[in-house]
């Protein structure tokens, strides 16, 4: 497969990103951390993995994508591999911060690189990146759970080895492509501001998607727990939704070749408007799982197209655009939970989930009235 090493790297980086949640109970017990301190580790990791991506995107557009793509797997693997040796909260936060920086450095560069390749369908190549990233994120919790059960957290340095192997593979596979991985940004503040302005409608659209998705991930397990669903059923439903989110961009890119990008974006938004209330109010667990899968597909259907549109609007800032529409938008979506969480305590979780449809209506308005949704 062309760019196989790139896709493997994307899978591994996302797998590393998903390792933290299963390890939290171990850190809490071994270091006698409070619930607040344990939760703050997630906040620290999220800050460095998502909200700082535009900084690295701006730099990658200036100095080139190659160095970040090749060395980030080793960088992240080494940082994650040190977690088992941390004997204090401060060291844990430091290792997670360094790992988060490596993750932030990788994602804008790899999307910028893929977008810079000559291709008849960049949105399809971008959709494959999204697919492998989602699969890695799904595999992360299971992989680290199996690893700690087998070897123990004290052998965490083994987690460095996959990163080192992928870095070696990337150094080999990208050696002959050096001339295609050079940044072209003018690296001026005015250029960056102009780029942000050119994709603001796309950013709003992507952020609406991430707000809905992050709130579904956050609140649906709470609702199901109160309804008596077992942990296994809850985990299965979330995995089904994640797989739908993974499949969505690939399916959307393929369909766009047949009916056109804008029609796919509008179709996905309308389907999401229909499926969201169906999912919230359906009771039978099998039906709920099927609807949840297709809701994930519909929500993520246009995502690779949106990133491709953004890169076409600002080709000299591909990495910056990708970071804004990717990691930064997901970071903003996570921060909105700080508002919807207290609101859910007052209004009820189901009302908040129903209210997420407002963000889909905003996206309909953006599609019809903003020029950013065409090449």
KOLNUTI-873941 format. One record per residue (C-alpha): residue in one letter; chain; x negated, y negated, z negated. Coordinates in nm, 4 decimals, padded with zeros to 6 digits, m for minus. Example, Ala and Ser with C-alpha at 12.3 -4.5 7.8 and 13.67 -1.06 7.14 Angstrom:
{pt "a" "A" {m01.2300 00.4500 m00.7800}}
{pt "s" "A" {m01.3670 00.1060 m00.7140}}
This chain:
{pt "x" "A" {00.0000 00.0000 00.0000}}
{pt "x" "A" {m00.1278 m00.3460 00.0871}}
{pt "x" "A" {m00.2228 m00.5420 m00.2252}}
{pt "x" "A" {m00.1878 m00.2279 m00.4399}}
{pt "x" "A" {m00.4465 m00.3523 m00.6890}}
{pt "x" "A" {m00.2561 m00.6808 m00.7210}}
{pt "x" "A" {00.0691 m00.5017 m00.8001}}
{pt "x" "A" {m00.1053 m00.2693 m01.0482}}
{pt "x" "A" {m00.2543 m00.5724 m01.2198}}
{pt "x" "A" {00.0875 m00.7368 m01.2400}}
{pt "x" "A" {00.2296 m00.4162 m01.3926}}
{pt "x" "A" {m00.0504 m00.3952 m01.6486}}
{pt "x" "A" {m00.0364 m00.7610 m01.7516}}
{pt "x" "A" {00.3389 m00.7307 m01.8052}}
{pt "x" "A" {00.2865 m00.4049 m01.9965}}
{pt "x" "A" {00.0435 m00.5860 m02.2261}}
{pt "x" "A" {00.3045 m00.8611 m02.2695}}
{pt "x" "A" {00.5623 m00.6078 m02.3894}}
{pt "x" "A" {00.3351 m00.4422 m02.6462}}
{pt "x" "A" {00.3956 m00.6803 m02.9355}}
{pt "x" "A" {00.7531 m00.6044 m03.0599}}
{pt "x" "A" {00.6901 m00.2382 m03.1564}}
{pt "x" "A" {00.3724 m00.3397 m03.3400}}
{pt "x" "A" {00.5396 m00.6029 m03.5577}}
{pt "x" "A" {00.6579 m00.3590 m03.8295}}
{pt "x" "A" {00.3025 m00.2215 m03.8545}}
{pt "x" "A" {00.1511 m00.5685 m03.8915}}
{pt "x" "A" {00.4181 m00.6626 m04.1444}}
{pt "x" "A" {00.3457 m00.3556 m04.3564}}
{pt "x" "A" {m00.0333 m00.3393 m04.3228}}
{pt "x" "A" {m00.0943 m00.7105 m04.3861}}
{pt "x" "A" {00.2003 m00.7654 m04.6231}}
{pt "x" "A" {00.3425 m01.0400 m04.4022}}
{pt "x" "A" {00.6713 m01.2126 m04.4735}}
{pt "x" "A" {00.9540 m01.1959 m04.2209}}
{pt "x" "A" {00.8930 m01.5598 m04.1305}}
{pt "x" "A" {00.5219 m01.5048 m04.0646}}
{pt "x" "A" {00.5939 m01.1903 m03.8643}}
{pt "x" "A" {00.8478 m01.3752 m03.6521}}
{pt "x" "A" {00.6048 m01.6607 m03.5983}}
{pt "x" "A" {00.3668 m01.4190 m03.4235}}
{pt "x" "A" {00.6302 m01.3796 m03.1515}}
{pt "x" "A" {00.6613 m01.7583 m03.1235}}
{pt "x" "A" {00.2844 m01.8020 m03.0947}}
{pt "x" "A" {00.2577 m01.5316 m02.8297}}
{pt "x" "A" {00.5527 m01.6710 m02.6324}}
{pt "x" "A" {00.4088 m02.0220 m02.6406}}
{pt "x" "A" {00.0773 m01.9149 m02.4944}}
{pt "x" "A" {00.2208 m01.6670 m02.2413}}
{pt "x" "A" {00.4851 m01.8889 m02.0833}}
{pt "x" "A" {00.4888 m02.2586 m02.1656}}
{pt "x" "A" {00.1189 m02.3078 m02.0830}}
{pt "x" "A" {00.1417 m02.1487 m01.7385}}
{pt "x" "A" {00.1750 m02.4836 m01.5517}}
{pt "x" "A" {m00.1640 m02.5897 m01.6883}}
{pt "x" "A" {m00.3319 m02.2845 m01.5385}}
{pt "x" "A" {m00.1259 m02.3179 m01.2221}}
{pt "x" "A" {m00.2547 m02.6698 m01.1727}}
{pt "x" "A" {m00.6124 m02.5554 m01.2316}}
{pt "x" "A" {m00.5779 m02.2521 m01.0019}}
{pt "x" "A" {m00.4534 m02.4725 m00.7182}}
{pt "x" "A" {m00.7710 m02.6743 m00.7614}}
{pt "x" "A" {m01.0428 m02.4111 m00.8076}}
{pt "x" "A" {m00.8819 m02.1093 m00.6420}}
{pt "x" "A" {m00.6849 m01.8058 m00.7506}}
{pt "x" "A" {m00.9567 m01.5412 m00.7349}}
{pt "x" "A" {m01.1244 m01.5809 m01.0729}}
{pt "x" "A" {m00.7979 m01.5752 m01.2681}}
{pt "x" "A" {m00.6590 m01.2763 m01.0786}}
{pt "x" "A" {m00.9722 m01.0656 m01.1166}}
{pt "x" "A" {m01.0707 m01.1328 m01.4755}}
{pt "x" "A" {m00.7371 m01.1776 m01.6536}}
{pt "x" "A" {m00.6701 m00.8013 m01.6971}}
{pt "x" "A" {m01.0026 m00.7571 m01.8771}}
{pt "x" "A" {m00.9484 m01.0789 m02.0740}}
{pt "x" "A" {m00.6015 m00.9743 m02.1908}}
{pt "x" "A" {m00.7005 m00.6119 m02.2495}}
{pt "x" "A" {m00.9926 m00.7120 m02.4696}}
{pt "x" "A" {m00.7732 m00.9451 m02.6774}}
{pt "x" "A" {m00.4946 m00.6895 m02.7189}}
{pt "x" "A" {m00.7538 m00.4236 m02.7976}}
{pt "x" "A" {m00.8707 m00.6265 m03.0981}}
{pt "x" "A" {m00.5283 m00.6339 m03.2655}}
{pt "x" "A" {m00.5944 m00.3151 m03.4607}}
{pt "x" "A" {m00.9035 m00.4715 m03.6213}}
{pt "x" "A" {m00.7303 m00.7860 m03.7463}}
{pt "x" "A" {m00.7138 m00.7962 m04.1245}}
{pt "x" "A" {m00.5337 m01.1283 m04.1641}}
{pt "x" "A" {m00.2504 m01.3277 m04.0143}}
{pt "x" "A" {m00.4931 m01.5850 m03.8786}}
{pt "x" "A" {m00.6912 m01.3274 m03.6805}}
{pt "x" "A" {m00.3724 m01.1771 m03.5433}}
{pt "x" "A" {m00.2481 m01.5174 m03.4301}}
{pt "x" "A" {m00.5889 m01.5909 m03.2741}}
{pt "x" "A" {m00.6005 m01.2651 m03.0758}}
{pt "x" "A" {m00.2431 m01.3102 m02.9572}}
{pt "x" "A" {m00.3184 m01.6685 m02.8558}}
{pt "x" "A" {m00.6236 m01.5645 m02.6540}}
{pt "x" "A" {m00.4267 m01.2812 m02.4913}}
{pt "x" "A" {m00.1465 m01.5247 m02.4136}}
{pt "x" "A" {m00.3899 m01.7603 m02.2432}}
{pt "x" "A" {m00.5069 m01.4756 m02.0205}}
{pt "x" "A" {m00.1483 m01.3891 m01.9308}}
{pt "x" "A" {m00.0754 m01.7551 m01.8550}}
{pt "x" "A" {m00.3826 m01.7709 m01.6334}}
{pt "x" "A" {m00.2885 m01.4602 m01.4349}}
{pt "x" "A" {00.0718 m01.5175 m01.3344}}
{pt "x" "A" {00.0474 m01.8535 m01.1516}}
{pt "x" "A" {m00.2684 m01.7405 m00.9707}}
{pt "x" "A" {m00.1236 m01.4110 m00.8473}}
{pt "x" "A" {00.1980 m01.5703 m00.7229}}
{pt "x" "A" {m00.0027 m01.8478 m00.5586}}
{pt "x" "A" {m00.2251 m01.5923 m00.3900}}
{pt "x" "A" {00.0629 m01.3804 m00.2582}}
{pt "x" "A" {00.2382 m01.6935 m00.1339}}
{pt "x" "A" {m00.0743 m01.8061 00.0518}}
{pt "x" "A" {m00.1009 m01.4857 00.2558}}
{pt "x" "A" {00.0214 m01.4975 00.6158}}
{pt "x" "A" {00.3508 m01.3079 00.6144}}
{pt "x" "A" {00.6844 m01.3060 00.7874}}
{pt "x" "A" {00.8628 m01.2504 00.4560}}
{pt "x" "A" {00.6835 m01.3931 00.1555}}
{pt "x" "A" {00.9974 m01.3613 m00.0549}}
{pt "x" "A" {00.9746 m00.9817 m00.0185}}
{pt "x" "A" {00.6111 m00.9792 m00.1362}}
{pt "x" "A" {00.7088 m01.2036 m00.4282}}
{pt "x" "A" {00.9999 m00.9720 m00.5090}}
{pt "x" "A" {00.7552 m00.6805 m00.5377}}
{pt "x" "A" {00.5519 m00.8809 m00.7881}}
{pt "x" "A" {00.8676 m00.9419 m00.9887}}
{pt "x" "A" {00.9596 m00.5729 m00.9641}}
{pt "x" "A" {00.6232 m00.4460 m01.0892}}
{pt "x" "A" {00.6223 m00.7065 m01.3626}}
{pt "x" "A" {00.9653 m00.5982 m01.4858}}
{pt "x" "A" {00.8656 m00.2316 m01.4786}}
{pt "x" "A" {00.5538 m00.3113 m01.6798}}
{pt "x" "A" {00.7542 m00.5037 m01.9356}}
{pt "x" "A" {00.9929 m00.2095 m01.9701}}
{pt "x" "A" {00.7039 00.0367 m02.0072}}
{pt "x" "A" {00.5158 m00.1703 m02.2665}}
{pt "x" "A" {00.7154 m00.0886 m02.5825}}
{pt "x" "A" {00.7320 00.2821 m02.5000}}
{pt "x" "A" {00.3615 00.2980 m02.4124}}
{pt "x" "A" {00.2421 00.1325 m02.7337}}
{pt "x" "A" {00.4838 00.3378 m02.9449}}
{pt "x" "A" {00.3473 00.6613 m02.8012}}
{pt "x" "A" {m00.0098 00.5367 m02.8361}}
{pt "x" "A" {00.0218 00.4376 m03.2025}}
{pt "x" "A" {00.1977 00.7639 m03.2862}}
{pt "x" "A" {m00.0829 00.9614 m03.1204}}
{pt "x" "A" {m00.3968 00.7614 m03.2019}}
{pt "x" "A" {m00.2959 00.5017 m03.4603}}
{pt "x" "A" {m00.3308 00.1251 m03.4490}}
{pt "x" "A" {m00.6950 00.1559 m03.5555}}
{pt "x" "A" {m00.7827 00.2889 m03.2090}}
{pt "x" "A" {m00.6358 m00.0149 m03.0354}}
{pt "x" "A" {m00.9670 m00.0791 m02.8581}}
{pt "x" "A" {m00.8603 00.1945 m02.6134}}
{pt "x" "A" {m00.6108 m00.0590 m02.4779}}
{pt "x" "A" {m00.9067 m00.2461 m02.3295}}
{pt "x" "A" {m00.9833 00.0376 m02.0861}}
{pt "x" "A" {m00.6895 m00.0103 m01.8433}}
{pt "x" "A" {m00.7693 m00.3811 m01.8193}}
{pt "x" "A" {m01.1338 m00.3097 m01.7446}}
{pt "x" "A" {m01.0378 m00.0544 m01.4788}}
{pt "x" "A" {m00.7982 m00.2950 m01.3058}}
{pt "x" "A" {m01.0561 m00.5752 m01.3114}}
{pt "x" "A" {m01.3067 m00.3453 m01.1375}}
{pt "x" "A" {m01.0436 m00.2490 m00.8804}}
{pt "x" "A" {m00.9585 m00.6141 m00.8159}}
{pt "x" "A" {m01.3237 m00.7134 m00.7787}}
{pt "x" "A" {m01.3569 m00.4452 m00.5152}}
{pt "x" "A" {m01.0308 m00.5051 m00.3275}}
{pt "x" "A" {m01.0528 m00.8852 m00.3201}}
{pt "x" "A" {m01.4221 m00.9065 m00.2293}}
{pt "x" "A" {m01.3471 m00.9116 00.1442}}
{pt "x" "A" {m01.0663 m01.1640 00.1027}}
{pt "x" "A" {m01.2648 m01.4401 m00.0598}}
{pt "x" "A" {m01.1798 m01.7005 00.2026}}
{pt "x" "A" {m00.8039 m01.6526 00.1537}}
{pt "x" "A" {m00.8088 m01.7193 m00.2214}}
{pt "x" "A" {m00.9268 m02.0766 m00.2291}}
{pt "x" "A" {m00.7211 m02.3513 m00.3868}}
{pt "x" "A" {m00.6188 m02.6541 m00.1816}}
{pt "x" "A" {m00.4639 m02.8919 m00.4341}}
{pt "x" "A" {m00.5636 m03.2575 m00.4434}}
{pt "x" "A" {m00.5603 m03.2180 m00.8263}}
{pt "x" "A" {m00.4179 m03.5636 m00.8907}}
{pt "x" "A" {m00.1524 m03.6469 m01.1467}}
{pt "x" "A" {00.0536 m03.8179 m00.8785}}
{pt "x" "A" {00.0339 m03.5055 m00.6645}}
{pt "x" "A" {00.1535 m03.2925 m00.9545}}
{pt "x" "A" {00.4429 m03.5300 m01.0298}}
{pt "x" "A" {00.5440 m03.5313 m00.6658}}
{pt "x" "A" {00.5410 m03.1514 m00.6626}}
{pt "x" "A" {00.7596 m03.1310 m00.9713}}
{pt "x" "A" {01.0067 m03.3750 m00.8196}}
{pt "x" "A" {01.0247 m03.1746 m00.4979}}
{pt "x" "A" {01.1348 m02.8579 m00.6813}}
{pt "x" "A" {01.3455 m03.0037 m00.9626}}
{pt "x" "A" {01.6714 m02.8551 m00.8264}}
{pt "x" "A" {01.5055 m02.5141 m00.7877}}
{pt "x" "A" {01.3656 m02.5429 m01.1410}}
{pt "x" "A" {01.7094 m02.6246 m01.2805}}
{pt "x" "A" {01.8543 m02.3244 m01.0962}}
{pt "x" "A" {01.5827 m02.0892 m01.2232}}
{pt "x" "A" {01.6170 m02.2229 m01.5781}}
{pt "x" "A" {01.9925 m02.1600 m01.5754}}
{pt "x" "A" {01.9206 m01.7975 m01.4819}}
{pt "x" "A" {01.6639 m01.7586 m01.7587}}
{pt "x" "A" {01.8941 m01.9161 m02.0187}}
{pt "x" "A" {02.1649 m01.6626 m01.9369}}
{pt "x" "A" {01.9248 m01.3679 m01.9283}}
{pt "x" "A" {01.7431 m01.4555 m02.2516}}
{pt "x" "A" {02.0705 m01.5070 m02.4379}}
{pt "x" "A" {02.1997 m01.1714 m02.3137}}
{pt "x" "A" {01.8824 m01.0014 m02.4371}}
{pt "x" "A" {01.9082 m01.1799 m02.7715}}
{pt "x" "A" {02.2770 m01.1544 m02.8598}}
{pt "x" "A" {02.4107 m00.8376 m02.6994}}
{pt "x" "A" {02.2216 m00.6049 m02.9399}}
{pt "x" "A" {02.3742 m00.7963 m03.2326}}
{pt "x" "A" {02.7261 m00.7591 m03.0949}}
{pt "x" "A" {02.6805 m00.3890 m03.0223}}
{pt "x" "A" {02.5352 m00.3249 m03.3666}}
{pt "x" "A" {02.8434 m00.4742 m03.5312}}
{pt "x" "A" {03.0604 m00.2600 m03.3018}}
{pt "x" "A" {02.8886 00.0546 m03.4294}}
{pt "x" "A" {02.6645 00.1337 m03.1327}}
{pt "x" "A" {02.3603 00.3434 m03.2220}}
{pt "x" "A" {02.0056 00.2182 m03.1741}}
{pt "x" "A" {01.9612 00.4669 m02.8898}}
{pt "x" "A" {02.2697 00.3405 m02.7066}}
{pt "x" "A" {02.1648 m00.0224 m02.7546}}
{pt "x" "A" {01.8136 00.0496 m02.6270}}
{pt "x" "A" {01.9528 00.2391 m02.3290}}
{pt "x" "A" {02.1873 m00.0451 m02.2336}}
{pt "x" "A" {01.9065 m00.3009 m02.2562}}
{pt "x" "A" {01.6839 m00.0780 m02.0416}}
{pt "x" "A" {01.9619 m00.0476 m01.7839}}
{pt "x" "A" {01.9938 m00.4265 m01.7732}}
{pt "x" "A" {01.6171 m00.4669 m01.7403}}
{pt "x" "A" {01.6081 m00.2218 m01.4501}}
{pt "x" "A" {01.8853 m00.4199 m01.2821}}
{pt "x" "A" {01.6806 m00.7371 m01.3273}}
{pt "x" "A" {01.3810 m00.5575 m01.1768}}
{pt "x" "A" {01.5714 m00.4343 m00.8722}}
{pt "x" "A" {01.7520 m00.7620 m00.8063}}
{pt "x" "A" {01.4724 m00.9653 m00.6414}}
{pt "x" "A" {01.3761 m00.6814 m00.4054}}
{pt "x" "A" {01.7366 m00.6253 m00.2991}}
{pt "x" "A" {01.7936 m00.9984 m00.2595}}
{pt "x" "A" {01.4866 m01.0444 m00.0401}}
{pt "x" "A" {01.5963 m00.7589 00.1850}}
{pt "x" "A" {01.9520 m00.8870 00.2150}}
{pt "x" "A" {01.8224 m01.2364 00.2939}}
{pt "x" "A" {01.6648 m01.0953 00.6103}}
{pt "x" "A" {02.0156 m01.0015 00.7273}}
{pt "x" "A" {02.2473 m01.2815 00.6129}}
{pt "x" "A" {02.0061 m01.5649 00.5233}}
{pt "x" "A" {01.8573 m01.6977 00.2016}}
{pt "x" "A" {02.1195 m01.9565 00.1068}}
{pt "x" "A" {02.4045 m01.7078 00.1491}}
{pt "x" "A" {02.2224 m01.4629 m00.0771}}
{pt "x" "A" {02.1760 m01.7303 m00.3438}}
{pt "x" "A" {02.5441 m01.8264 m00.3315}}
{pt "x" "A" {02.6591 m01.4621 m00.3244}}
{pt "x" "A" {02.4456 m01.3791 m00.6276}}
{pt "x" "A" {02.5844 m01.6722 m00.8245}}
{pt "x" "A" {02.9467 m01.5857 m00.7441}}
{pt "x" "A" {02.8915 m01.2187 m00.8327}}
{pt "x" "A" {02.7338 m01.3228 m01.1627}}
{pt "x" "A" {03.0371 m01.5416 m01.2386}}
{pt "x" "A" {03.2618 m01.2384 m01.1897}}
{pt "x" "A" {03.0445 m00.9819 m01.3680}}
{pt "x" "A" {02.9555 m01.1870 m01.6781}}
{pt "x" "A" {03.3066 m01.2028 m01.8319}}
{pt "x" "A" {03.3711 m00.8417 m01.7250}}
{pt "x" "A" {03.0612 m00.7338 m01.9156}}
{pt "x" "A" {03.1472 m00.9351 m02.2265}}
{pt "x" "A" {03.5002 m00.7988 m02.2596}}
{pt "x" "A" {03.4861 m00.4420 m02.1263}}
{pt "x" "A" {03.4949 m00.1842 m02.4059}}
{pt "x" "A" {03.4063 00.1546 m02.2595}}
{pt "x" "A" {03.0315 00.2031 m02.3003}}
{pt "x" "A" {02.9765 00.3780 m01.9654}}
{pt "x" "A" {03.1550 00.1009 m01.7780}}
{pt "x" "A" {02.9737 m00.1623 m01.9820}}
{pt "x" "A" {02.6387 m00.0068 m01.8872}}
{pt "x" "A" {02.7259 m00.0056 m01.5159}}
{pt "x" "A" {02.8456 m00.3660 m01.5255}}
{pt "x" "A" {02.5361 m00.4679 m01.7226}}
{pt "x" "A" {02.3107 m00.3136 m01.4572}}
{pt "x" "A" {02.4830 m00.4958 m01.1716}}
{pt "x" "A" {02.4877 m00.8193 m01.3712}}
{pt "x" "A" {02.1088 m00.7906 m01.4007}}
{pt "x" "A" {02.0877 m00.7298 m01.0257}}
{pt "x" "A" {02.3088 m01.0294 m00.9476}}
{pt "x" "A" {02.1321 m01.2689 m01.1822}}
{pt "x" "A" {01.7885 m01.1879 m01.0387}}
{pt "x" "A" {01.9029 m01.1402 m00.6771}}
{pt "x" "A" {01.7813 m01.4851 m00.5646}}
{pt "x" "A" {01.4717 m01.5213 m00.7835}}
{pt "x" "A" {01.2035 m01.4299 m00.5302}}
{pt "x" "A" {01.3763 m01.6499 m00.2730}}
{pt "x" "A" {01.3738 m01.9436 m00.5151}}
{pt "x" "A" {00.9995 m01.9055 m00.5759}}
{pt "x" "A" {00.9365 m01.8746 m00.2013}}
{pt "x" "A" {01.1407 m02.1908 m00.1361}}
{pt "x" "A" {00.9398 m02.3751 m00.3995}}
{pt "x" "A" {00.6090 m02.2678 m00.2461}}
{pt "x" "A" {00.7286 m02.3767 00.0979}}
{pt "x" "A" {00.8238 m02.7198 m00.0374}}
{pt "x" "A" {00.4784 m02.7677 m00.1957}}
{pt "x" "A" {00.2294 m02.5340 m00.0236}}
{pt "x" "A" {m00.0677 m02.7212 m00.1687}}
{pt "x" "A" {00.0542 m02.6446 m00.5217}}
{pt "x" "A" {00.1652 m02.2825 m00.4903}}
{pt "x" "A" {00.0367 m02.1726 m00.8295}}
{pt "x" "A" {00.1822 m02.4755 m01.0096}}
{pt "x" "A" {00.5193 m02.4207 m00.8431}}
{pt "x" "A" {00.5150 m02.0502 m00.9291}}
{pt "x" "A" {00.4301 m02.1225 m01.2916}}
{pt "x" "A" {00.7131 m02.3752 m01.3257}}
{pt "x" "A" {00.9746 m02.1533 m01.1615}}
{pt "x" "A" {00.8383 m01.8437 m01.3369}}
{pt "x" "A" {00.6835 m01.8440 m01.6822}}
{pt "x" "A" {00.7706 m02.2012 m01.7796}}
{pt "x" "A" {01.1367 m02.1584 m01.6840}}
{pt "x" "A" {01.1496 m01.8390 m01.8922}}
{pt "x" "A" {00.9893 m02.0223 m02.1831}}
{pt "x" "A" {01.2544 m02.2927 m02.1638}}
{pt "x" "A" {01.5227 m02.0247 m02.1480}}
{pt "x" "A" {01.3866 m01.8768 m02.4692}}
{pt "x" "A" {01.3782 m02.2141 m02.6434}}
{pt "x" "A" {01.7475 m02.2713 m02.5681}}
{pt "x" "A" {01.8221 m01.9839 m02.8074}}
{pt "x" "A" {01.7215 m02.2250 m03.0845}}
{pt "x" "A" {02.0448 m02.4075 m02.9933}}
{pt "x" "A" {02.2719 m02.1187 m02.8985}}
{pt "x" "A" {02.1733 m01.9212 m03.2092}}
{pt "x" "A" {02.3191 m02.1681 m03.4617}}
{pt "x" "A" {02.6133 m02.2239 m03.2265}}
{pt "x" "A" {02.6833 m01.8498 m03.2271}}
{pt "x" "A" {02.7001 m01.8525 m03.6082}}
{pt "x" "A" {02.9720 m02.1186 m03.5901}}
{pt "x" "A" {03.1676 m02.0174 m03.2802}}
{pt "x" "A" {03.0962 m01.6454 m03.2603}}
{pt "x" "A" {02.8657 m01.4552 m03.0290}}
{pt "x" "A" {03.1335 m01.3609 m02.7736}}
{pt "x" "A" {03.2261 m01.7252 m02.7200}}
{pt "x" "A" {02.8628 m01.8099 m02.6579}}
{pt "x" "A" {02.8306 m01.5239 m02.4086}}
{pt "x" "A" {03.1470 m01.6412 m02.2313}}
{pt "x" "A" {03.0116 m01.9953 m02.2328}}
{pt "x" "A" {02.7012 m01.8869 m02.0407}}
{pt "x" "A" {02.9186 m01.9029 m01.7299}}
{pt "x" "A" {02.8779 m02.2815 m01.7439}}
{pt "x" "A" {02.5177 m02.2399 m01.6284}}
{pt "x" "A" {02.6370 m02.0399 m01.3276}}
{pt "x" "A" {02.8794 m02.3209 m01.2388}}
{pt "x" "A" {02.5878 m02.5632 m01.2586}}
{pt "x" "A" {02.4012 m02.3420 m01.0126}}
{pt "x" "A" {02.6944 m02.3469 m00.7704}}
{pt "x" "A" {02.6822 m02.7275 m00.7743}}
{pt "x" "A" {02.3059 m02.7235 m00.7191}}
{pt "x" "A" {02.3381 m02.4878 m00.4201}}
{pt "x" "A" {02.5971 m02.7014 m00.2468}}
{pt "x" "A" {02.4614 m03.0487 m00.3111}}
{pt "x" "A" {02.0828 m03.0202 m00.3379}}
{pt "x" "A" {01.8494 m03.0027 m00.0410}}
{pt "x" "A" {01.5974 m02.7806 m00.2191}}
{pt "x" "A" {01.7879 m02.4644 m00.1244}}
{pt "x" "A" {01.6685 m02.4537 00.2323}}
{pt "x" "A" {01.3296 m02.4368 00.3972}}
